[in-house]
Amino acid sequence: MKTFLKGKDVILVASSNFESHTKSKLNVHFISEEFSRRGTRVLFVESLGVRDLPIYGKHDLYKVLQRLINFVKLLLLGPRNVSENVYVVSLIKFPFDRIRFIRRINQFIVSYFVRIYAKRCLRPKPLLWIFLPNQWHLARRIPNSGVIYHCVDDYSSIPLVDKSYAVYSERKMVRIADIVLVVSTKKAKEFAEFTDAPIVHMNNVANFAQFNRAVTEKLEPPHDLEKVMKMGRPIVGYVGNLAAYKEDFGLFHDTAKECPNYSFVIIGAVGEGEFITNTLRLRSLHNVYFLGPKDYESLYKYIKFFDIAFIPRKKGKVGEGGFPMKYFEFLSAGLPTVVTGVGTLSKFSKIQELGGVAMSPIQFKKLFDYWIKLKKEDPKAYKFSIEKRIKLAKINSWEKRIDQLNALVLKIIKD
């Protein structure tokens, strides 16, 4: 793989910790894994966040305490060598980053340690692959062969984020970047005004091989899901962080209430990235089940027994500024995936064989009933729809995406 990234190593400034307490995997994890597999060394800089205050709830408290522990370990032992080519750095920052003198202190801390450990772990002049816009300053402080800004969210719409500072940071970031990657057309249009660098729209993709195992493997239902299956109702599944700033809780509740003959299963963290997420109304329904976070490697064992997948994405900046990774994970498992047609997701959700689009509880119920009826009464047509979903998911896999990223980045690498 001598031509992969022209043999350059990567400083990956992540939007997540390497090991998440929510047990999820994001873009940063797949990119670091795939780069490592191709012989690229990765310095994985764990997320320092985009919010002024790092603690708003128990999830944040856990993350901050873990970050402090890891920072002490870093000072004593150096970066964690978590796999053959991946080195993890966990740093700290002072709150109120929008205040200039605090921001400069934080920038000095981050750039100082990143520079030291990049010299220790990577070859000279690595690529800077930045997910968090407030770390734009690294492009000026770290010798590099190119700067990639990979925007996977609308950070100004995240709860408790200083919106003006988030917008300021993104504009600084896109001006400095040699290439900008976005998962939404909305962000592409927004950034075009502030940079002459190439802006490339690339929706999120899935680990196809992992989730396709739901189709290819014979499995027994997990114990906690088996209890739900005994109710004898078709299962509508949701996987991922259930947070009210991203998903439409009202629509979720009203749809579950409209469909008493369906079981709604929720797997994942609740309220991650949000101070207060109120799930009392959802939990009050007899047909809604919260099974909690599961190890990423075991998710397909649950998804295999879903009848339909459900993504009630909220309208507005958050829905239009991102793309749910779970979409192609569901399709990889052959599941009809019924969604609200917002943002970039609408490009795919208009294709009927993929699942369909609904914007009201009644519309969701009609689509749920359609898929259950088709599965029972016309197995041949249902099998054809599965094949179409899997075919599209295979195109939108990490294996193909990494090759696409390599081709794009090769054009901007400075020797």
N, C-alpha and C positions, 0 to 999 in steps of 0.2 A: 504493500500500500504506500509506496514512495510518493505517489502523486497526491495522496490524501492530504488536503490542506497544505500542500507543498512541504510536508514534513514539519510544519509548525506546531508547537504546543499551544495550549489554551488556558488563559485565566478566565474562569467562568464565574461571574459575579451573579449569584443565584437569587431567586425570589423565594427560596424555601431553604430549610435546613436539609442536610444530607439524609438524616434519619428523622422522619416526621412522627410525632406522637399520634397523629391521626392515621398513620399507616398507609398513607396515600403516596402515589408517585406522580410527579409532574414533568413538564418539558425538560427541566434542568437535569433531572435524574436520568432520563432516557438519553439525552444528548451526551452527558458525561460517560454513561455506559457504552454507548456506541462509539464515541471517540476513543475511549480506552481500548475497546476491542480492535480498533484499527491501528493501534500503536501510538496514538496521540496521548501525551501526558496532559493531565488536567489538574489545575489548582482550583479546587471547588471552594469559593468564598461563600460561606453560609449567609443567609439573608439577614440584613440589618434593618429591614422594614422601611416603610415610607411614612410611618406615623410619628408625630412629635413625642407622644408619651408611649412607651413600650408596653405598659401594663393597664389593661382595662377589665380583665377577667381572669379566671383560673387557667384558661389555655395560654394566655399571654404570660402569666406568672411562671408557668412551667417552662415556657420557651426561654424567658429571660434567665431563670435560674440555671437551666441547662447551658445557655450561652456563657454565663459567668464561669461555670465549672469547666467547660471546654476551653475557654480563654486561658484559664490558669494552667490547664494541661498543655495548651499550645506553648505557653511561655517556658514550661518545664521540659517538655518532650518534643516540641516541634509539631508540624502538621501530622494529622492522622493518615497513615497510608492504608486506606480502606480496601483497595484492590490494586492490581498490578500497576496501573498507571494513574490512579486517582488519589490526590492528596487533599485533605479537607482542612480548611482554616476557619476557625470560629472567632470572630472579633466582637468588640463592644463599642458602643457609642453613647454619648451623653444625650439626654432628651432635649427637645426644643431646637432641633437642627435648623429650623428656619431663621434663627437668630444668627447674624453673621459671624460673630466671634466664636460661638459654639460650633457652627458649621465648619469653620476653619480648623478648629481643634479636632473634630471628628474626621475631617478629610485628611489631616496629617496622620492620625492614628491608623486609619484604614490604608492609606497609600504607603506608609512606612512599613507596616507588616507585610502587605501584599508584595511590595518590592523585594523585601528580604527573602521571603519564602519562594517567590518566583525564581530568584537567582539560585536558591538552594535546590529546587525540585524540577525546574523546567529548563529547556534550552533557551538561548538568548532570543530576545524580541518575540515573545509569544503573541498570539492574537488575544485581544480583549473582547470577550463575549459577555455583554452586560444586559441583565434583565431588569435591574432596578434603576430608574432614571436619575435618582439622587446620587448615584455614584459616577456621574459623568466626568468628575474631576480626575479620575484615574487615567483617562485618556491623555491628559496633559502631564501626568507625573510618572507614568510607567512606560519605559521604552517598549514599543510594540510594533507589530507588522500589519496592523489593521484593527479597526474598531467596529464591532457589530452591536447594534442595539436591537434586542429581541423583545418586542412589546407584546405581552400576552394578556394584558388587562388594561382597563381604564382606571388608572390609579387615583385619579381625581374624584372618582365616584365611590371609592371604598370608604366605609364609615370611619369617622374620626380622623381622616386624613385631611391635612390643611390643603384645600383644593388649589389655592393660588400658588402655593409652593410646589405642589405636584405638577401643575401646568408649567411653571417656571423651569423646573428640573427637566421635564420632557423636552421643552424647547431647546435648552442647553444641550441635552443629550443628542437630539437629532441633528443639530448643527455640527456637532463634533464627529458623529458616526460616519464611517465610510459606506455603510449599507444599513438600512433599516428594515427589519422583518416584522410584520404585523399579522395578527390573526383575524383582524376585522377590516373591512373596506372603509368603515367610518374613521378609524384611526389613520388609515392611509391618506384619506382626503385631508384630515386635520393636519398631518405632518408635512404635507406637500408644500405648504406655504412657507416653511421654515428651513428647508434644506434642498440642496441640489443633488444630494446622494440618492442612489437608487432606493426606492421604497417597494418592497416585494410583499404582496399579500399571500400568506400561507396559513390556511386553517390548521388547527390542532389535529393531530393524527393519533393512532392507537398502536399498542403493542399487539399486532394482529395475531401472531403465533400463540401468545398467551391466552387471549380471550376466545380464539377459535377452538380451543380445547373444550369449551362448553358444547361444541357440536361433535367433536371427534371422539371424546372420551365417554365411557360408560361410568356413571357415578351414582352413589347413593346420596340422597339429600342430607345436607348438614343437619345436625340434631335440632338446632334452634329454628331452622326453616321447616323442618319436618312437622313441627307443631302447628305451623301456619297452614301447611298443606293438608293437614287432617280436617281443616274446616271445609274442604271440598270446593273452594271458590277459585276461579282463575286468579293468578297473581300478576299484579302490576308492580314493577320494581323501579326503585330509584337508588342510585349508588353515587356517593360523593358527599362533600360538605353541604349540608342543608342549612343555608344562611338566608335570612329574609331580604338581604340587600341584593341577592342574585336571583333567588327563586321566588315565585309568587305564592306566598303562603295562603292567601285568601282563595286563589284559584285551586291550589292543592286541596285545601279543606273542602271547598264546595264540590269539587270533582269526586272526592272520596265519599262525600255525603250523597251525591247523585247516583253513585254506583255501589249500593250496599251489597250487591252480589259479587263484588270483587274484593280481594285482599290486597292492600297497598303495603308493600314492604320497603322500608327505608334502611339502607346499609351505609354507614359512614358517620363522620363527626357531625355535630349539630352546633351551628353558630360560630364556627371557626372564622376569625377575622371580624367578629362583630361583638359589641359589648353585651347586648341583650338580644337573644333570639327567643321569642315566645312560642313554644310548641304546644301549649295547653289545649288549644282548640283541636289541633290534630290528634293529640293523645286521647282526647275525650271520645273519639270515634271508635266504635267496636271493630272496624275493619282496617285499622291502621296499626302497623307493627314496626317498632324501632328496634333493630337488631344490633345497633352500635357499629363502631369501626371494625373492619376485618383486615387481616394481612393481605397485602396486594396479591400475593401469589395464590390466595384462596378465593378471590372474588369470583372467578369463573365458575367455581363449584356452586355458588349461589345463583348466579345469572342463568346457569343451565336450566334451572327450574322455574324461571320467570316465564310468563306467557307473553307479556308485553312490557316494554320499557317506557318510562314516562319522564319528560323533562319540562316542567312548567316554568321556563325561563321568564324572568320579569321584563316588561317593556322598559325602555329608557336607556341611559348611557351605559349602565353596566351590561345589560343584555346585548347591546349593539357593539360594545367595546371589547368583547371577549368571544370565546368559542369553547363550549364544554367538551373537555377531553372524553367524557363518558359517551358522547354520541357515537364515535366510531368503535369504541369498546363494545357497545351494545350491538352494533351492526356486525362486528367480527364474530359475535356469538349467534348471529342469525336472527336476532330479535327484531320484530317490528317496533319501531321507536317513534312514539307519538309526542310531538313537541309543540310549543308555542313558536310560531314562525317569526322570530325576531333576529335582527342583525344578519350576519353571514350565514347563520344556520338555515335561514329561509331558502337559500340556494339549493340545499339538499332536501329540506323537508317538504318541498313541493312535489317531489317524486313519490307517487302514491305507494309504490312497492316498498319504500323504505319505512313507512309507518303512517305518515300523514301529519297534517297541521290542524290544531284546534285552538280556539281562543276563548272557549266557554265550557263549563261543565257538561252541558248537553252535547256539544260537539265532541268532547273527549269520549263521552259514553258511546256515542254513535260509532266512533272509530274503534273503541275497545270491543264493542259487540261485533263489528265487522270482522275483525281479525280472529276472534274466537269462533265465530260462525264459519269463516273460511277454513280455519284449521280443522274443524270437525267435519264439514260437509264437502270440501273440495281439496283434499290433501295434495293433489297434483299441482293445482294453482298455488297453494301455500308453499309447496316445496320450491316452485319456480321463484317465488318472492324471496325465499331464504337465499337462494343462489345469487339473486341480484344484490341483496344486501351484503353478502359475503364478498362478492366480486368488487363492489365499491370500497368496502373496508380494506381489502387487500391492496388496492391502489393507494389508499391513505394509511399506510403503515410506516413505522419508524425506519424500517430497512430502506424503503424508497425515499423517505424524507431526508435521511442523512446524505444520501447520494445527491439529492437536489441541493441541499445546503452546501455540500462540498463544491459543486459546480458554480454556485453563486459566489461563494467566498473566495475561490481561486482568482476571480476577476479583480478583487480589491486588495489582495495581499501585496504588501510592499516588502521587498527583500531587504 
